[in-house]
Amino acid sequence: MISRSLALRFALTSFLGTALIMAGLGAYLLRAVDAHFEASDRAELEGALHHLGHMARAEQNVSVLAAQIGSMRLSDGPLRVRLERANGQVLVDSLGFAIGAIESQFTTLEAGGNHYRLISAPVETGNGEVLHAYLAADLGRHRTFMRGFRLALKTAIAVALLLSVALSLFASRWGLTPLTHMRELLRTVSGERLHMRLRPGDLPQELRGLSAEFNQMLERLDDSFRRLSQFSSDIAHELRTPVTNLMTQTQVALSGARDVEQYREILYSNLEEYERMAQMIGDMLFLAQTDNGQLQPGTTSVDLATESRGLFDYFEAWAEERGVSLVLEGELAVPGDRLMLRRALSNLLSNAIRHTPPGQRVLVKLAADGGSAAILVENPGPGIPAVHLPRLFDRFYRIDPSRQRRGDGAGLGLAIVKSIVEAHGGIISAASSAEATCFLIKLPRLAG
């Protein structure tokens, strides 16, 4: 649950961070206050010890000194004193507890359930006798204060943690408000409303990149939907004509008695329509398979010069009939599927021959271009207007729609070429001027 909620994750992170900070701060404060009390007690006991030494040097009578010591006090309570001779005789003892071995001059010890600060040092009397003095301060008030301070500190830390969780939840909810607005807008996006766009300027800096990427995705979806809609419309339009022709011819055949030769002519005409439909359906199936990755080209070496010469032989009769010559320049081999690459070259050649004026030539040029293999198919003739070049490889796209029934195919040839080239990891582009049109394919080369 926590891993799926950004707000809870932010709150938990804030809680853990605040807990660590407050725990460290609390430990530091406790240590600082305790060190302050210790330093204060030491300074006060050292002052009392200094005063006791001054009194001892000024007084030669030890009994009088013992009486004077009883009047000494600390700022926050009585001063406990033990004064004894070198032989162990106790002259003054208001400590109220036994003293064992003391490791240092200033120490903290526990006796009878109470805690004390103790300082010890030798003092010299006016008559030259050296006495040993022990001065102690009761820490009861300090410990009472520290207990209250610890309780207050724990309460403050608990309140701070609760506030940090509440504030982090509020801040995360408030910070995620732009995402909520994005979600509400995206709920309205549908196939009919793909024109909707996010406005990056209305979003925080951190979300502007996301919104820009999302807008680009919507643009791609919008373009894909438009193409799909156009594709469906084109399919219906392309199939309608041959189906209508078949229906018309069949109705004519059924409208009256015909001789065998007339029926034969009708059947031949229908067969042409069937072949045209079969070709179009086959092309559409090929495009669908390449788009979905169902047709994976091989990686065998394909000699493009050999394939081009074979296609020249295939198109030779048609080219001679149109008065067009075919020219090949260069030798080149690429990794790929021979039949698929042959089909791409065939489509480009047939397209070039169809649009080349009589007496001109179609050039196929093969060359290495750095790490790529370049295949150029160029033909002279009337250029293609620049407005058509970006859509030249779209399915069913024709520069002149009126030519669709004059043997120019269904408008899938260049789309198939593009699919084959992209399946081989290459790119294809078209350029045209008033004098010539050329198609350039770039494919990965064979290593070495």
C-alpha positions as CSV (number, residue, x, y, z in Angstrom):
1,M,0.0,0.0,0.0
2,I,2.8,2.4,1.0
3,S,4.8,1.6,-2.1
4,R,1.8,2.6,-4.3
5,S,1.1,5.9,-2.6
6,L,3.4,8.8,-3.2
7,A,1.8,10.8,-0.3
8,L,2.4,8.0,2.2
9,R,5.9,7.5,0.9
10,F,6.7,11.2,1.3
11,A,5.1,11.1,4.8
12,L,7.1,8.0,5.8
13,T,10.3,9.6,4.5
14,S,9.6,12.8,6.4
15,F,8.8,10.8,9.5
16,L,12.0,8.8,9.4
17,G,14.1,11.9,8.6
18,T,12.5,13.9,11.3
19,A,12.8,11.0,13.8
20,L,16.6,10.8,13.1
21,I,17.1,14.5,13.3
22,M,15.0,14.9,16.5
23,A,16.7,11.8,18.1
24,G,20.1,13.3,17.3
25,L,19.1,16.7,18.5
26,G,17.6,15.3,21.7
27,A,20.7,13.3,22.5
28,Y,22.8,16.4,21.9
29,L,20.7,18.6,24.1
30,L,20.7,16.0,26.9
31,R,24.5,15.7,26.7
32,A,24.9,19.5,26.5
33,V,22.7,20.1,29.6
34,D,24.4,17.3,31.6
35,A,27.8,18.7,30.6
36,H,26.7,22.2,31.6
37,F,25.6,21.0,35.1
38,E,28.8,19.0,35.4
39,A,31.0,22.1,34.5
40,S,28.9,24.3,36.8
41,D,29.2,21.8,39.7
42,R,32.9,21.5,39.2
43,A,33.5,25.2,39.1
44,E,31.5,25.7,42.3
45,L,33.2,22.8,44.1
46,E,36.6,24.1,43.0
47,G,35.7,27.5,44.3
48,A,34.6,26.1,47.6
49,L,37.8,24.1,47.8
50,H,39.9,27.2,47.0
51,H,38.0,29.0,49.8
52,L,38.6,26.2,52.2
53,G,42.3,26.2,51.4
54,H,42.4,30.0,52.1
55,M,40.6,29.5,55.4
56,A,43.0,26.6,56.4
57,R,46.1,28.7,55.7
58,A,44.7,31.6,57.7
59,E,43.8,29.4,60.7
60,Q,46.3,27.5,62.9
61,N,43.7,26.0,65.2
62,V,42.1,23.0,63.5
63,S,39.1,23.0,65.8
64,V,38.2,26.6,64.9
65,L,38.7,25.6,61.2
66,A,36.3,22.7,61.6
67,A,33.7,25.1,63.0
68,Q,34.1,27.6,60.2
69,I,33.7,24.8,57.6
70,G,30.1,24.1,58.8
71,S,29.0,27.5,57.6
72,M,30.0,26.9,54.0
73,R,27.2,26.5,51.4
74,L,26.7,26.1,47.7
75,S,24.5,28.2,45.5
76,D,21.7,25.5,45.2
77,G,22.1,23.7,48.5
78,P,24.4,22.7,51.4
79,L,28.0,21.8,50.9
80,R,29.0,18.4,52.2
81,V,32.6,18.2,53.6
82,R,34.9,15.6,55.0
83,L,38.2,16.7,56.5
84,E,40.7,14.2,57.9
85,R,44.3,14.2,59.0
86,A,47.0,12.2,57.3
87,N,46.6,9.5,60.0
88,G,43.0,9.0,59.1
89,Q,41.5,11.0,62.0
90,V,38.2,12.6,60.8
91,L,37.9,16.2,61.9
92,V,34.7,17.1,59.9
93,D,32.3,14.7,58.2
94,S,29.0,16.0,56.8
95,L,29.1,13.8,53.7
96,G,26.8,11.2,55.1
97,F,28.3,8.3,53.1
98,A,31.5,6.3,53.0
99,I,34.2,7.1,50.6
100,G,36.0,4.3,48.9
101,A,39.0,4.5,46.5
102,I,38.6,7.6,44.3
103,E,40.3,7.4,40.9
104,S,40.3,11.1,40.1
105,Q,40.2,14.4,41.9
106,F,36.7,15.2,40.5
107,T,34.2,12.5,40.1
108,T,30.5,11.6,40.2
109,L,29.4,8.8,42.5
110,E,26.3,7.1,43.9
111,A,25.7,6.4,47.6
112,G,22.6,5.4,49.4
113,G,20.5,5.9,46.3
114,N,21.6,9.5,45.8
115,H,24.1,10.9,43.3
116,Y,26.9,13.3,44.2
117,R,29.7,15.3,42.6
118,L,32.8,14.9,44.7
119,I,36.1,16.8,44.6
120,S,39.1,15.9,46.8
121,A,42.4,17.7,47.4
122,P,45.0,18.2,50.2
123,V,44.9,21.5,52.1
124,E,47.6,23.0,54.4
125,T,46.8,24.7,57.6
126,G,48.5,27.8,59.1
127,N,50.7,25.6,61.3
128,G,51.9,23.5,58.4
129,E,49.7,20.5,58.9
130,V,48.4,18.9,55.7
131,L,44.8,17.7,55.8
132,H,42.8,15.9,53.1
133,A,39.5,17.5,52.2
134,Y,36.5,16.0,50.4
135,L,33.8,18.3,49.2
136,A,30.5,17.0,47.7
137,A,27.3,18.5,46.2
138,D,24.0,16.6,46.1
139,L,22.7,16.1,42.5
140,G,19.1,15.6,43.6
141,R,17.9,18.9,42.1
142,H,19.8,18.4,38.9
143,R,18.4,14.9,38.4
144,T,14.9,16.1,39.1
145,F,15.4,18.8,36.5
146,M,16.9,16.3,34.0
147,R,13.9,13.9,34.4
148,G,11.5,16.8,33.6
149,F,13.7,17.9,30.8
150,R,13.8,14.4,29.3
151,L,10.0,14.1,29.5
152,A,9.5,17.5,27.9
153,L,12.0,16.6,25.2
154,K,10.2,13.3,24.4
155,T,6.9,15.1,24.3
156,A,8.3,17.7,22.0
157,I,9.8,15.0,19.7
158,A,6.5,13.1,19.6
159,V,4.6,16.3,18.7
160,A,7.2,17.2,16.1
161,L,7.0,13.8,14.5
162,L,3.2,13.9,14.4
163,L,3.3,17.4,12.9
164,S,5.9,16.4,10.4
165,V,3.7,13.5,9.2
166,A,0.7,15.8,9.0
167,L,2.6,18.5,7.2
168,S,4.2,16.1,4.8
169,L,0.9,14.5,4.0
170,F,-0.6,18.0,3.4
171,A,2.4,19.1,1.4
172,S,2.4,16.0,-0.7
173,R,-1.3,16.2,-1.4
174,W,-0.9,19.9,-2.3
175,G,2.3,19.2,-4.3
176,L,0.5,16.4,-6.2
177,T,-2.5,18.7,-7.1
178,P,-1.1,19.3,-10.6
179,L,-1.0,15.5,-11.2
180,T,-4.6,15.4,-10.1
181,H,-5.5,18.1,-12.6
182,M,-3.6,16.2,-15.3
183,R,-5.5,13.0,-14.4
184,E,-8.8,14.9,-14.7
185,L,-7.8,16.2,-18.1
186,L,-6.6,12.9,-19.3
187,R,-9.9,11.3,-18.3
188,T,-11.5,13.4,-21.1
189,V,-9.1,12.1,-23.8
190,S,-10.8,9.6,-26.2
191,G,-10.5,8.7,-29.8
192,E,-12.7,11.6,-30.7
193,R,-10.8,14.1,-28.4
194,L,-7.2,13.4,-29.2
195,H,-6.7,17.1,-30.0
196,M,-6.6,17.8,-26.2
197,R,-3.2,19.0,-25.0
198,L,-1.6,19.7,-21.6
199,R,-0.3,23.2,-21.0
200,P,3.3,22.9,-19.6
201,G,3.3,26.5,-18.6
202,D,0.6,25.9,-16.0
203,L,2.5,23.0,-14.4
204,P,5.5,23.0,-12.0
205,Q,9.0,22.8,-13.5
206,E,9.3,19.1,-12.5
207,L,6.2,18.1,-14.5
208,R,6.8,20.2,-17.6
209,G,9.0,17.6,-19.2
210,L,6.4,14.9,-18.5
211,S,3.6,17.0,-19.9
212,A,5.7,17.8,-23.1
213,E,6.3,14.1,-23.6
214,F,2.6,13.3,-23.0
215,N,1.6,15.9,-25.6
216,Q,4.0,14.3,-28.1
217,M,2.4,11.0,-27.4
218,L,-1.0,12.4,-27.9
219,E,0.1,13.9,-31.2
220,R,1.5,10.5,-32.3
221,L,-1.8,8.8,-31.3
222,D,-3.8,11.5,-33.0
223,D,-1.7,11.0,-36.2
224,S,-2.0,7.2,-35.9
225,F,-5.8,7.5,-35.5
226,R,-6.1,9.8,-38.5
227,R,-4.0,7.4,-40.6
228,L,-5.9,4.4,-39.4
229,S,-9.2,6.2,-40.3
230,Q,-7.8,7.2,-43.6
231,F,-6.5,3.7,-44.2
232,S,-9.9,2.2,-43.5
233,S,-11.5,4.6,-45.8
234,D,-8.9,3.9,-48.5
235,I,-9.4,0.1,-48.2
236,A,-13.2,0.5,-48.6
237,H,-12.6,2.8,-51.5
238,E,-10.1,0.5,-53.2
239,L,-12.3,-2.6,-52.7
240,R,-15.5,-0.8,-53.8
241,T,-14.5,-0.3,-57.4
242,P,-13.5,-4.0,-58.3
243,V,-16.5,-5.3,-56.3
244,T,-18.8,-2.9,-58.1
245,N,-17.3,-4.0,-61.5
246,L,-17.8,-7.6,-60.6
247,M,-21.4,-7.0,-59.6
248,T,-22.1,-5.0,-62.7
249,Q,-20.6,-7.5,-65.0
250,T,-22.4,-10.4,-63.3
251,Q,-25.7,-8.5,-63.5
252,V,-25.2,-7.9,-67.2
253,A,-24.4,-11.6,-67.7
254,L,-27.6,-12.6,-65.9
255,S,-29.8,-10.0,-67.7
256,G,-30.1,-12.1,-70.7
257,A,-28.8,-15.2,-72.6
258,R,-25.3,-14.9,-73.9
259,D,-23.1,-17.1,-76.1
260,V,-20.1,-18.9,-74.8
261,E,-17.6,-16.4,-76.1
262,Q,-19.4,-13.5,-74.3
263,Y,-19.5,-15.5,-71.0
264,R,-15.8,-16.2,-71.5
265,E,-15.0,-12.5,-71.9
266,I,-17.0,-11.7,-68.8
267,L,-15.1,-14.4,-66.8
268,Y,-11.8,-13.1,-68.1
269,S,-12.8,-9.5,-67.0
270,N,-13.8,-10.8,-63.6
271,L,-10.6,-12.7,-63.3
272,E,-8.6,-9.5,-63.8
273,E,-10.6,-7.8,-61.0
274,Y,-10.0,-10.9,-58.8
275,E,-6.3,-10.7,-59.5
276,R,-6.2,-7.0,-58.7
277,M,-8.0,-7.6,-55.4
278,A,-5.8,-10.6,-54.6
279,Q,-2.7,-8.4,-55.2
280,M,-4.0,-5.7,-53.0
281,I,-5.0,-8.0,-50.2
282,G,-1.6,-9.7,-50.5
283,D,0.2,-6.4,-50.3
284,M,-1.9,-5.3,-47.3
285,L,-1.1,-8.6,-45.5
286,F,2.6,-8.2,-46.2
287,L,2.5,-4.7,-44.7
288,A,0.6,-5.9,-41.6
289,Q,3.2,-8.7,-41.1
290,T,6.2,-6.4,-41.4
291,D,4.6,-3.8,-39.1
292,N,3.9,-6.5,-36.5
293,G,7.4,-8.0,-36.8
294,Q,6.1,-11.3,-38.1
295,L,8.4,-11.1,-41.1
296,Q,12.0,-11.1,-39.8
297,P,14.6,-10.7,-42.6
298,G,17.5,-13.0,-42.7
299,T,21.1,-12.0,-42.4
300,T,22.6,-13.8,-45.4
301,S,24.7,-11.8,-47.9
302,V,22.6,-10.4,-50.7
303,D,24.5,-9.3,-53.9
304,L,22.5,-6.2,-54.9
305,A,24.2,-5.9,-58.3
306,T,23.2,-9.5,-59.2
307,E,19.6,-8.9,-58.0
308,S,19.5,-5.6,-60.0
309,R,20.6,-7.3,-63.2
310,G,18.0,-10.0,-62.7
311,L,15.3,-7.3,-62.4
312,F,16.7,-5.6,-65.5
313,D,16.1,-8.8,-67.4
314,Y,12.6,-9.1,-66.0
315,F,11.7,-5.5,-67.0
316,E,13.6,-5.4,-70.2
317,A,10.7,-6.0,-72.6
318,W,8.5,-3.4,-70.9
319,A,11.4,-0.9,-70.7
320,E,12.1,-1.3,-74.4
321,E,8.5,-0.9,-75.2
322,R,8.5,2.5,-73.4
323,G,11.9,3.4,-74.9
324,V,13.6,3.5,-71.5
325,S,17.1,2.1,-70.9
326,L,18.3,0.6,-67.6
327,V,21.7,1.4,-66.2
328,L,23.5,-0.1,-63.2
329,E,26.6,1.4,-61.5
330,G,28.6,-0.2,-58.7
331,E,28.8,-3.5,-56.8
332,L,27.4,-4.0,-53.3
333,A,26.4,-6.7,-50.9
334,V,24.3,-6.3,-47.7
335,P,23.0,-8.6,-45.0
336,G,19.3,-9.4,-45.4
337,D,16.5,-11.3,-47.0
338,R,17.1,-11.7,-50.8
339,L,13.4,-12.0,-51.8
340,M,12.3,-9.0,-49.7
341,L,15.1,-6.8,-51.0
342,R,14.4,-7.9,-54.5
343,R,10.8,-6.9,-54.1
344,A,11.8,-3.5,-52.8
345,L,14.1,-2.9,-55.8
346,S,11.4,-4.2,-58.1
347,N,8.8,-1.7,-56.8
348,L,11.2,1.2,-57.2
349,L,12.3,0.1,-60.7
350,S,8.7,-0.4,-62.0
351,N,7.8,3.0,-60.5
352,A,10.8,4.6,-62.2
353,I,10.2,3.0,-65.6
354,R,6.5,4.1,-65.5
355,H,7.4,7.7,-65.0
356,T,10.5,8.0,-67.3
357,P,9.9,9.7,-70.6
358,P,10.8,7.8,-73.8
359,G,14.5,8.0,-74.8
360,Q,15.7,8.5,-71.2
361,R,17.3,6.1,-68.8
362,V,16.7,4.8,-65.2
363,L,19.9,4.7,-63.1
364,V,20.5,2.2,-60.3
365,K,23.6,3.2,-58.4
366,L,25.2,1.0,-55.6
367,A,27.9,2.5,-53.4
368,A,29.3,2.3,-49.9
369,D,28.6,5.3,-47.7
370,G,30.7,5.1,-44.6
371,G,29.1,2.3,-42.5
372,S,26.1,2.1,-44.7
373,A,25.2,0.7,-48.1
374,A,23.6,3.3,-50.4
375,I,21.1,2.3,-53.1
376,L,20.1,5.1,-55.4
377,V,17.3,4.7,-58.0
378,E,17.0,7.8,-60.2
379,N,14.8,8.6,-63.2
380,P,14.3,11.8,-65.2
381,G,10.9,13.1,-65.8
382,P,8.4,15.6,-64.3
383,G,9.3,16.2,-60.7
384,I,7.1,15.5,-57.7
385,P,5.7,18.6,-56.0
386,A,7.4,19.1,-52.6
387,V,4.0,19.0,-50.8
388,H,3.6,15.3,-51.7
389,L,7.1,14.1,-50.6
390,P,6.3,13.7,-46.9
391,R,3.4,11.4,-47.7
392,L,4.9,9.6,-50.6
393,F,5.4,6.4,-48.6
394,D,1.9,6.4,-47.0
395,R,-0.4,3.6,-47.9
396,F,-2.9,4.2,-50.8
397,Y,-1.4,7.6,-51.3
398,R,-1.3,8.8,-54.9
399,I,-0.1,12.1,-56.3
400,D,-2.8,12.0,-58.9
401,P,-5.9,10.1,-57.5
402,S,-7.4,10.0,-61.0
403,R,-4.7,7.5,-62.1
404,Q,-5.8,4.7,-59.7
405,R,-7.6,2.7,-62.3
406,R,-5.1,3.1,-65.1
407,G,-2.8,0.3,-64.2
408,D,-0.9,2.2,-61.5
409,G,-1.7,-0.3,-58.7
410,A,-3.3,0.3,-55.4
411,G,-0.8,2.8,-54.1
412,L,0.9,0.3,-51.8
413,G,4.2,-0.1,-53.7
414,L,6.3,2.6,-52.0
415,A,4.7,1.7,-48.6
416,I,6.0,-1.8,-49.1
417,V,9.4,-0.6,-50.0
418,K,9.6,1.5,-46.8
419,S,8.4,-1.4,-44.7
420,I,11.1,-3.7,-46.2
421,V,13.8,-1.1,-45.7
422,E,12.9,-0.5,-42.1
423,A,12.6,-4.2,-41.4
424,H,16.3,-4.4,-42.5
425,G,17.2,-1.5,-40.1
426,G,17.6,1.0,-42.9
427,I,16.0,4.3,-44.0
428,I,14.5,5.5,-47.3
429,S,14.1,9.0,-48.6
430,A,12.8,10.7,-51.7
431,A,14.0,13.9,-53.5
432,S,12.7,15.5,-56.6
433,S,13.4,18.4,-58.9
434,A,12.0,19.6,-62.1
435,E,14.3,17.3,-64.0
436,A,14.5,14.1,-62.0
437,T,13.3,12.1,-59.1
438,C,15.5,9.9,-57.0
439,F,14.9,7.4,-54.1
440,L,17.8,6.8,-51.7
441,I,18.0,3.7,-49.5
442,K,20.6,3.3,-46.8
443,L,21.1,-0.2,-45.3
444,P,23.6,-1.6,-42.8
445,R,26.7,-3.0,-44.6
446,L,28.3,-6.4,-44.2
447,A,31.2,-6.3,-41.7
448,G,34.5,-6.2,-43.6
